[in-house]
Amino acid sequence: MSSPGTREIIQDHHAWAYSIYICIARARVRLCTNTSQD
């Protein structure tokens, strides 16, 4: 029982999780670069 509405919700969830993953990755890169510069 998979309806188009369910698919849209799943896509939104993946986009939300992906954006958070990008934020964490960028934060790690900033910390690493800041530590290296110091």
PyMOL Python script that loads the backbone (N, CA, C, O; Angstrom):
from pymol import cmd

cmd.read_pdbstr("""\
ATOM      1  N   MET A   1       0.857  -1.201   0.000  1.00  0.00           N
ATOM      2  CA  MET A   1       0.000   0.000   0.000  1.00  0.00           C
ATOM      3  C   MET A   1       0.892   1.250   0.000  1.00  0.00           C
ATOM      4  O   MET A   1       1.121   1.859   1.045  1.00  0.00           O
ATOM      5  N   SER A   2       1.383   1.615  -1.168  1.00  0.00           N
ATOM      6  CA  SER A   2       2.202   2.819  -1.262  1.00  0.00           C
ATOM      7  C   SER A   2       1.487   3.839  -2.133  1.00  0.00           C
ATOM      8  O   SER A   2       1.300   3.616  -3.329  1.00  0.00           O
ATOM      9  N   SER A   3       1.093   4.941  -1.547  1.00  0.00           N
ATOM     10  CA  SER A   3       0.378   5.970  -2.310  1.00  0.00           C
ATOM     11  C   SER A   3       1.335   7.112  -2.657  1.00  0.00           C
ATOM     12  O   SER A   3       2.361   7.268  -1.994  1.00  0.00           O
ATOM     13  N   PRO A   4       1.025   7.912  -3.679  1.00  0.00           N
ATOM     14  CA  PRO A   4       1.895   9.041  -4.057  1.00  0.00           C
ATOM     15  C   PRO A   4       2.186   9.947  -2.864  1.00  0.00           C
ATOM     16  O   PRO A   4       3.294  10.466  -2.732  1.00  0.00           O
ATOM     17  N   GLY A   5       1.196  10.136  -2.000  1.00  0.00           N
ATOM     18  CA  GLY A   5       1.403  10.989  -0.825  1.00  0.00           C
ATOM     19  C   GLY A   5       2.514  10.437   0.053  1.00  0.00           C
ATOM     20  O   GLY A   5       3.349  11.186   0.558  1.00  0.00           O
ATOM     21  N   THR A   6       2.518   9.109   0.231  1.00  0.00           N
ATOM     22  CA  THR A   6       3.564   8.495   1.057  1.00  0.00           C
ATOM     23  C   THR A   6       4.928   8.701   0.415  1.00  0.00           C
ATOM     24  O   THR A   6       5.909   8.991   1.100  1.00  0.00           O
ATOM     25  N   ARG A   7       4.984   8.549  -0.901  1.00  0.00           N
ATOM     26  CA  ARG A   7       6.269   8.733  -1.582  1.00  0.00           C
ATOM     27  C   ARG A   7       6.785  10.158  -1.377  1.00  0.00           C
ATOM     28  O   ARG A   7       7.979  10.357  -1.152  1.00  0.00           O
ATOM     29  N   GLU A   8       5.909  11.133  -1.451  1.00  0.00           N
ATOM     30  CA  GLU A   8       6.338  12.524  -1.271  1.00  0.00           C
ATOM     31  C   GLU A   8       6.892  12.720   0.136  1.00  0.00           C
ATOM     32  O   GLU A   8       7.905  13.394   0.323  1.00  0.00           O
ATOM     33  N   ILE A   9       6.220  12.122   1.129  1.00  0.00           N
ATOM     34  CA  ILE A   9       6.692  12.264   2.512  1.00  0.00           C
ATOM     35  C   ILE A   9       8.078  11.643   2.648  1.00  0.00           C
ATOM     36  O   ILE A   9       8.956  12.210   3.299  1.00  0.00           O
ATOM     37  N   ILE A  10       8.271  10.490   2.039  1.00  0.00           N
ATOM     38  CA  ILE A  10       9.579   9.823   2.124  1.00  0.00           C
ATOM     39  C   ILE A  10      10.649  10.699   1.471  1.00  0.00           C
ATOM     40  O   ILE A  10      11.742  10.851   2.016  1.00  0.00           O
ATOM     41  N   GLN A  11      10.342  11.272   0.316  1.00  0.00           N
ATOM     42  CA  GLN A  11      11.321  12.130  -0.357  1.00  0.00           C
ATOM     43  C   GLN A  11      11.659  13.335   0.520  1.00  0.00           C
ATOM     44  O   GLN A  11      12.825  13.713   0.629  1.00  0.00           O
ATOM     45  N   ASP A  12      10.647  13.939   1.144  1.00  0.00           N
ATOM     46  CA  ASP A  12      10.902  15.088   2.015  1.00  0.00           C
ATOM     47  C   ASP A  12      11.801  14.667   3.170  1.00  0.00           C
ATOM     48  O   ASP A  12      12.712  15.402   3.550  1.00  0.00           O
ATOM     49  N   HIS A  13      11.545  13.481   3.731  1.00  0.00           N
ATOM     50  CA  HIS A  13      12.354  13.012   4.862  1.00  0.00           C
ATOM     51  C   HIS A  13      13.803  12.822   4.429  1.00  0.00           C
ATOM     52  O   HIS A  13      14.724  13.192   5.157  1.00  0.00           O
ATOM     53  N   HIS A  14      14.007  12.245   3.246  1.00  0.00           N
ATOM     54  CA  HIS A  14      15.370  12.026   2.766  1.00  0.00           C
ATOM     55  C   HIS A  14      16.067  13.377   2.547  1.00  0.00           C
ATOM     56  O   HIS A  14      17.234  13.533   2.904  1.00  0.00           O
ATOM     57  N   ALA A  15      15.370  14.335   1.973  1.00  0.00           N
ATOM     58  CA  ALA A  15      15.963  15.651   1.731  1.00  0.00           C
ATOM     59  C   ALA A  15      16.347  16.302   3.059  1.00  0.00           C
ATOM     60  O   ALA A  15      17.404  16.925   3.165  1.00  0.00           O
ATOM     61  N   TRP A  16      15.482  16.158   4.078  1.00  0.00           N
ATOM     62  CA  TRP A  16      15.766  16.739   5.400  1.00  0.00           C
ATOM     63  C   TRP A  16      16.995  16.086   6.011  1.00  0.00           C
ATOM     64  O   TRP A  16      17.875  16.771   6.531  1.00  0.00           O
ATOM     65  N   ALA A  17      17.055  14.763   5.949  1.00  0.00           N
ATOM     66  CA  ALA A  17      18.202  14.044   6.519  1.00  0.00           C
ATOM     67  C   ALA A  17      19.475  14.386   5.743  1.00  0.00           C
ATOM     68  O   ALA A  17      20.537  14.553   6.343  1.00  0.00           O
ATOM     69  N   TYR A  18      19.377  14.491   4.425  1.00  0.00           N
ATOM     70  CA  TYR A  18      20.548  14.797   3.596  1.00  0.00           C
ATOM     71  C   TYR A  18      21.073  16.195   3.927  1.00  0.00           C
ATOM     72  O   TYR A  18      22.284  16.390   4.033  1.00  0.00           O
ATOM     73  N   SER A  19      20.171  17.169   4.091  1.00  0.00           N
ATOM     74  CA  SER A  19      20.606  18.536   4.401  1.00  0.00           C
ATOM     75  C   SER A  19      21.315  18.569   5.749  1.00  0.00           C
ATOM     76  O   SER A  19      22.319  19.264   5.905  1.00  0.00           O
ATOM     77  N   ILE A  20      20.796  17.820   6.729  1.00  0.00           N
ATOM     78  CA  ILE A  20      21.436  17.786   8.048  1.00  0.00           C
ATOM     79  C   ILE A  20      22.819  17.137   7.930  1.00  0.00           C
ATOM     80  O   ILE A  20      23.776  17.585   8.561  1.00  0.00           O
ATOM     81  N   TYR A  21      22.916  16.080   7.119  1.00  0.00           N
ATOM     82  CA  TYR A  21      24.207  15.410   6.921  1.00  0.00           C
ATOM     83  C   TYR A  21      25.211  16.386   6.326  1.00  0.00           C
ATOM     84  O   TYR A  21      26.376  16.395   6.724  1.00  0.00           O
ATOM     85  N   ILE A  22      24.773  17.211   5.376  1.00  0.00           N
ATOM     86  CA  ILE A  22      25.664  18.200   4.759  1.00  0.00           C
ATOM     87  C   ILE A  22      26.115  19.207   5.806  1.00  0.00           C
ATOM     88  O   ILE A  22      27.286  19.586   5.845  1.00  0.00           O
ATOM     89  N   CYS A  23      25.189  19.640   6.656  1.00  0.00           N
ATOM     90  CA  CYS A  23      25.543  20.613   7.708  1.00  0.00           C
ATOM     91  C   CYS A  23      26.599  20.035   8.631  1.00  0.00           C
ATOM     92  O   CYS A  23      27.567  20.714   8.974  1.00  0.00           O
ATOM     93  N   ILE A  24      26.419  18.776   9.039  1.00  0.00           N
ATOM     94  CA  ILE A  24      27.401  18.148   9.936  1.00  0.00           C
ATOM     95  C   ILE A  24      28.746  18.013   9.231  1.00  0.00           C
ATOM     96  O   ILE A  24      29.795  18.257   9.827  1.00  0.00           O
ATOM     97  N   ALA A  25      28.707  17.625   7.960  1.00  0.00           N
ATOM     98  CA  ALA A  25      29.961  17.472   7.204  1.00  0.00           C
ATOM     99  C   ALA A  25      30.680  18.817   7.118  1.00  0.00           C
ATOM    100  O   ALA A  25      31.893  18.886   7.318  1.00  0.00           O
ATOM    101  N   ARG A  26      29.944  19.880   6.824  1.00  0.00           N
ATOM    102  CA  ARG A  26      30.574  21.206   6.737  1.00  0.00           C
ATOM    103  C   ARG A  26      31.141  21.613   8.085  1.00  0.00           C
ATOM    104  O   ARG A  26      32.233  22.177   8.155  1.00  0.00           O
ATOM    105  N   ALA A  27      30.402  21.331   9.166  1.00  0.00           N
ATOM    106  CA  ALA A  27      30.875  21.692  10.503  1.00  0.00           C
ATOM    107  C   ALA A  27      32.190  20.968  10.796  1.00  0.00           C
ATOM    108  O   ALA A  27      33.120  21.563  11.341  1.00  0.00           O
ATOM    109  N   ARG A  28      32.265  19.694  10.437  1.00  0.00           N
ATOM    110  CA  ARG A  28      33.501  18.931  10.673  1.00  0.00           C
ATOM    111  C   ARG A  28      34.642  19.535   9.873  1.00  0.00           C
ATOM    112  O   ARG A  28      35.754  19.678  10.382  1.00  0.00           O
ATOM    113  N   VAL A  29      34.372  19.890   8.620  1.00  0.00           N
ATOM    114  CA  VAL A  29      35.425  20.470   7.777  1.00  0.00           C
ATOM    115  C   VAL A  29      35.924  21.772   8.403  1.00  0.00           C
ATOM    116  O   VAL A  29      37.127  22.031   8.437  1.00  0.00           O
ATOM    117  N   ARG A  30      34.995  22.586   8.896  1.00  0.00           N
ATOM    118  CA  ARG A  30      35.402  23.861   9.511  1.00  0.00           C
ATOM    119  C   ARG A  30      36.267  23.603  10.734  1.00  0.00           C
ATOM    120  O   ARG A  30      37.294  24.257  10.914  1.00  0.00           O
ATOM    121  N   LEU A  31      35.866  22.661  11.574  1.00  0.00           N
ATOM    122  CA  LEU A  31      36.643  22.363  12.775  1.00  0.00           C
ATOM    123  C   LEU A  31      38.032  21.862  12.381  1.00  0.00           C
ATOM    124  O   LEU A  31      39.034  22.267  12.970  1.00  0.00           O
ATOM    125  N   CYS A  32      38.086  20.983  11.386  1.00  0.00           N
ATOM    126  CA  CYS A  32      39.372  20.431  10.965  1.00  0.00           C
ATOM    127  C   CYS A  32      40.261  21.550  10.410  1.00  0.00           C
ATOM    128  O   CYS A  32      41.439  21.633  10.758  1.00  0.00           O
ATOM    129  N   THR A  33      39.710  22.402   9.557  1.00  0.00           N
ATOM    130  CA  THR A  33      40.510  23.466   8.958  1.00  0.00           C
ATOM    131  C   THR A  33      40.960  24.450  10.045  1.00  0.00           C
ATOM    132  O   THR A  33      42.105  24.902  10.039  1.00  0.00           O
ATOM    133  N   ASN A  34      40.063  24.779  10.971  1.00  0.00           N
ATOM    134  CA  ASN A  34      40.430  25.707  12.041  1.00  0.00           C
ATOM    135  C   ASN A  34      41.556  25.125  12.894  1.00  0.00           C
ATOM    136  O   ASN A  34      42.490  25.836  13.265  1.00  0.00           O
ATOM    137  N   THR A  35      41.465  23.838  13.202  1.00  0.00           N
ATOM    138  CA  THR A  35      42.506  23.206  14.017  1.00  0.00           C
ATOM    139  C   THR A  35      43.825  23.170  13.245  1.00  0.00           C
ATOM    140  O   THR A  35      44.888  23.387  13.827  1.00  0.00           O
ATOM    141  N   SER A  36      43.766  22.901  11.954  1.00  0.00           N
ATOM    142  CA  SER A  36      44.993  22.835  11.157  1.00  0.00           C
ATOM    143  C   SER A  36      45.640  24.220  11.093  1.00  0.00           C
ATOM    144  O   SER A  36      46.859  24.340  11.211  1.00  0.00           O
ATOM    145  N   GLN A  37      44.833  25.260  10.909  1.00  0.00           N
ATOM    146  CA  GLN A  37      45.378  26.615  10.815  1.00  0.00           C
ATOM    147  C   GLN A  37      46.021  27.017  12.139  1.00  0.00           C
ATOM    148  O   GLN A  37      47.054  27.687  12.156  1.00  0.00           O
ATOM    149  N   ASP A  38      45.413  26.611  13.233  1.00  0.00           N
ATOM    150  CA  ASP A  38      45.991  26.952  14.544  1.00  0.00           C
ATOM    151  C   ASP A  38      47.332  26.218  14.700  1.00  0.00           C
ATOM    152  O   ASP A  38      47.996  26.357  15.727  1.00  0.00           O
TER     153      ASP A  38
END
""", "prot")
cmd.dss("prot")
cmd.show_as("cartoon", "prot")
cmd.util.cbc("prot")
cmd.orient("prot")
